[in-house]
Amino acid sequence: MPIEQYFLPCAYKQIFGISCPMCGFQRSLLLLLNGDIEQSVIMFPPLIPLLIVIGITIMNYIRYKTLHKTYIKTLWIIILGLLLLNGVYQNL
């Protein structure tokens, strides 16, 4: 039984008819977990930076019990920019 049948459908794409900035995330994550890094990056380029920033955020919170660090906010702003660029690129 393929795992793809358990993927969540993109509500944004169903409602508006265009790809959302996160379209491709699930398939890209599956490709990355299967070790196909190249296809994962092609499918959804912001995935690896997003996972790194999530990891940094979690480690920072565990260590300092706060998320008020300027570099955390800066990293998230960069990630949001990458997600927006990805959304624009997918819809061109």
PyRosetta script that sets phi, psi and omega in degrees:
from pyrosetta import init, pose_from_sequence

init()
pose = pose_from_sequence("MPIEQYFLPCAYKQIFGISCPMCGFQRSLLLLLNGDIEQSVIMFPPLIPLLIVIGITIMNYIRYKTLHKTYIKTLWIIILGLLLLNGVYQNL")
pose.set_psi(1, 117.2)
pose.set_omega(1, -176.8)
pose.set_phi(2, -71.3)
pose.set_psi(2, 143.4)
pose.set_omega(2, -178.4)
pose.set_phi(3, -70.2)
pose.set_psi(3, -21.0)
pose.set_omega(3, -178.6)
pose.set_phi(4, -59.0)
pose.set_psi(4, -25.2)
pose.set_omega(4, -179.5)
pose.set_phi(5, -69.7)
pose.set_psi(5, -14.6)
pose.set_omega(5, 178.9)
pose.set_phi(6, -95.3)
pose.set_psi(6, -1.2)
pose.set_omega(6, 179.4)
pose.set_phi(7, -63.8)
pose.set_psi(7, 143.2)
pose.set_omega(7, 176.3)
pose.set_phi(8, -78.2)
pose.set_psi(8, 135.0)
pose.set_omega(8, 176.7)
pose.set_phi(9, -73.0)
pose.set_psi(9, 152.1)
pose.set_omega(9, -179.6)
pose.set_phi(10, -82.5)
pose.set_psi(10, 106.4)
pose.set_omega(10, -179.9)
pose.set_phi(11, -63.3)
pose.set_psi(11, -36.9)
pose.set_omega(11, 179.4)
pose.set_phi(12, -60.3)
pose.set_psi(12, -45.3)
pose.set_omega(12, -179.7)
pose.set_phi(13, -68.0)
pose.set_psi(13, -36.4)
pose.set_omega(13, 179.1)
pose.set_phi(14, -68.2)
pose.set_psi(14, -36.6)
pose.set_omega(14, -178.0)
pose.set_phi(15, -79.6)
pose.set_psi(15, -50.0)
pose.set_omega(15, -172.2)
pose.set_phi(16, -97.5)
pose.set_psi(16, -16.5)
pose.set_omega(16, 177.8)
pose.set_phi(17, 80.5)
pose.set_psi(17, 8.0)
pose.set_omega(17, 176.1)
pose.set_phi(18, -127.8)
pose.set_psi(18, 159.6)
pose.set_omega(18, -178.8)
pose.set_phi(19, -69.6)
pose.set_psi(19, 141.9)
pose.set_omega(19, 174.6)
pose.set_phi(20, -87.1)
pose.set_psi(20, 167.2)
pose.set_omega(20, 179.7)
pose.set_phi(21, -61.9)
pose.set_psi(21, -18.9)
pose.set_omega(21, -179.4)
pose.set_phi(22, -100.1)
pose.set_psi(22, 1.2)
pose.set_omega(22, -179.9)
pose.set_phi(23, -59.4)
pose.set_psi(23, 129.6)
pose.set_omega(23, -178.9)
pose.set_phi(24, 101.6)
pose.set_psi(24, -8.5)
pose.set_omega(24, -176.8)
pose.set_phi(25, -60.3)
pose.set_psi(25, -48.6)
pose.set_omega(25, -176.2)
pose.set_phi(26, -64.1)
pose.set_psi(26, -46.4)
pose.set_omega(26, 179.9)
pose.set_phi(27, -65.0)
pose.set_psi(27, -39.2)
pose.set_omega(27, 179.3)
pose.set_phi(28, -65.4)
pose.set_psi(28, -41.5)
pose.set_omega(28, 178.0)
pose.set_phi(29, -63.1)
pose.set_psi(29, -41.4)
pose.set_omega(29, 177.4)
pose.set_phi(30, -62.6)
pose.set_psi(30, -43.0)
pose.set_omega(30, 177.2)
pose.set_phi(31, -61.6)
pose.set_psi(31, -42.0)
pose.set_omega(31, 179.4)
pose.set_phi(32, -64.4)
pose.set_psi(32, -42.5)
pose.set_omega(32, 178.9)
pose.set_phi(33, -65.6)
pose.set_psi(33, -27.3)
pose.set_omega(33, 176.5)
pose.set_phi(34, -84.9)
pose.set_psi(34, 0.1)
pose.set_omega(34, 175.7)
pose.set_phi(35, 89.5)
pose.set_psi(35, 5.8)
pose.set_omega(35, -180.0)
pose.set_phi(36, -94.3)
pose.set_psi(36, 77.1)
pose.set_omega(36, -174.3)
pose.set_phi(37, -64.3)
pose.set_psi(37, -42.5)
pose.set_omega(37, -177.6)
pose.set_phi(38, -60.6)
pose.set_psi(38, -49.6)
pose.set_omega(38, 179.5)
pose.set_phi(39, -66.8)
pose.set_psi(39, -32.3)
pose.set_omega(39, 177.3)
pose.set_phi(40, -63.3)
pose.set_psi(40, -44.0)
pose.set_omega(40, 179.4)
pose.set_phi(41, -68.1)
pose.set_psi(41, -37.3)
pose.set_omega(41, 177.5)
pose.set_phi(42, -65.2)
pose.set_psi(42, -41.2)
pose.set_omega(42, -177.2)
pose.set_phi(43, -67.6)
pose.set_psi(43, -44.8)
pose.set_omega(43, -176.7)
pose.set_phi(44, -150.1)
pose.set_psi(44, 88.6)
pose.set_omega(44, -174.5)
pose.set_phi(45, -55.2)
pose.set_psi(45, -36.1)
pose.set_omega(45, -177.5)
pose.set_phi(46, -76.3)
pose.set_psi(46, 1.0)
pose.set_omega(46, -173.9)
pose.set_phi(47, -60.1)
pose.set_psi(47, -53.2)
pose.set_omega(47, -175.1)
pose.set_phi(48, -65.1)
pose.set_psi(48, -46.3)
pose.set_omega(48, 174.8)
pose.set_phi(49, -60.4)
pose.set_psi(49, -36.2)
pose.set_omega(49, 178.6)
pose.set_phi(50, -63.4)
pose.set_psi(50, -45.1)
pose.set_omega(50, 179.4)
pose.set_phi(51, -64.8)
pose.set_psi(51, -37.3)
pose.set_omega(51, 178.2)
pose.set_phi(52, -64.6)
pose.set_psi(52, -45.4)
pose.set_omega(52, -179.6)
pose.set_phi(53, -66.3)
pose.set_psi(53, -37.9)
pose.set_omega(53, 175.7)
pose.set_phi(54, -61.4)
pose.set_psi(54, -43.9)
pose.set_omega(54, 178.3)
pose.set_phi(55, -62.8)
pose.set_psi(55, -43.8)
pose.set_omega(55, 178.0)
pose.set_phi(56, -62.7)
pose.set_psi(56, -41.8)
pose.set_omega(56, 180.0)
pose.set_phi(57, -62.9)
pose.set_psi(57, -45.0)
pose.set_omega(57, 179.9)
pose.set_phi(58, -64.6)
pose.set_psi(58, -45.6)
pose.set_omega(58, 180.0)
pose.set_phi(59, -63.6)
pose.set_psi(59, -39.6)
pose.set_omega(59, 178.2)
pose.set_phi(60, -63.6)
pose.set_psi(60, -41.6)
pose.set_omega(60, -179.6)
pose.set_phi(61, -67.0)
pose.set_psi(61, -41.5)
pose.set_omega(61, 178.9)
pose.set_phi(62, -62.6)
pose.set_psi(62, -40.5)
pose.set_omega(62, -176.3)
pose.set_phi(63, -77.0)
pose.set_psi(63, -44.6)
pose.set_omega(63, -172.9)
pose.set_phi(64, -109.0)
pose.set_psi(64, -7.4)
pose.set_omega(64, -178.5)
pose.set_phi(65, 57.3)
pose.set_psi(65, 28.2)
pose.set_omega(65, 177.6)
pose.set_phi(66, -151.7)
pose.set_psi(66, 155.0)
pose.set_omega(66, 177.7)
pose.set_phi(67, -121.5)
pose.set_psi(67, 24.5)
pose.set_omega(67, -176.3)
pose.set_phi(68, -90.7)
pose.set_psi(68, 19.8)
pose.set_omega(68, 177.9)
pose.set_phi(69, -78.7)
pose.set_psi(69, 138.2)
pose.set_omega(69, -177.8)
pose.set_phi(70, -63.2)
pose.set_psi(70, -38.7)
pose.set_omega(70, -177.5)
pose.set_phi(71, -68.3)
pose.set_psi(71, -30.7)
pose.set_omega(71, 176.6)
pose.set_phi(72, -65.2)
pose.set_psi(72, -46.1)
pose.set_omega(72, 179.0)
pose.set_phi(73, -62.4)
pose.set_psi(73, -40.9)
pose.set_omega(73, 179.2)
pose.set_phi(74, -63.5)
pose.set_psi(74, -43.6)
pose.set_omega(74, 178.4)
pose.set_phi(75, -61.2)
pose.set_psi(75, -40.8)
pose.set_omega(75, 180.0)
pose.set_phi(76, -68.7)
pose.set_psi(76, -34.8)
pose.set_omega(76, 176.0)
pose.set_phi(77, -64.9)
pose.set_psi(77, -40.9)
pose.set_omega(77, 177.2)
pose.set_phi(78, -63.0)
pose.set_psi(78, -43.8)
pose.set_omega(78, 179.2)
pose.set_phi(79, -63.0)
pose.set_psi(79, -43.2)
pose.set_omega(79, 178.0)
pose.set_phi(80, -61.8)
pose.set_psi(80, -38.3)
pose.set_omega(80, 175.5)
pose.set_phi(81, -62.4)
pose.set_psi(81, -43.6)
pose.set_omega(81, 178.0)
pose.set_phi(82, -62.6)
pose.set_psi(82, -40.2)
pose.set_omega(82, 179.0)
pose.set_phi(83, -64.9)
pose.set_psi(83, -41.4)
pose.set_omega(83, 178.3)
pose.set_phi(84, -65.5)
pose.set_psi(84, -42.9)
pose.set_omega(84, 176.4)
pose.set_phi(85, -61.4)
pose.set_psi(85, -39.7)
pose.set_omega(85, 178.0)
pose.set_phi(86, -63.4)
pose.set_psi(86, -42.1)
pose.set_omega(86, 178.6)
pose.set_phi(87, -62.7)
pose.set_psi(87, -41.4)
pose.set_omega(87, 178.1)
pose.set_phi(88, -65.6)
pose.set_psi(88, -45.1)
pose.set_omega(88, -178.8)
pose.set_phi(89, -61.6)
pose.set_psi(89, -41.3)
pose.set_omega(89, -179.0)
pose.set_phi(90, -65.0)
pose.set_psi(90, -27.6)
pose.set_omega(90, -175.9)
pose.set_phi(91, -97.8)
pose.set_psi(91, 4.4)
pose.set_omega(91, 176.9)
pose.set_phi(92, -82.7)
pose.dump_pdb("model.pdb")
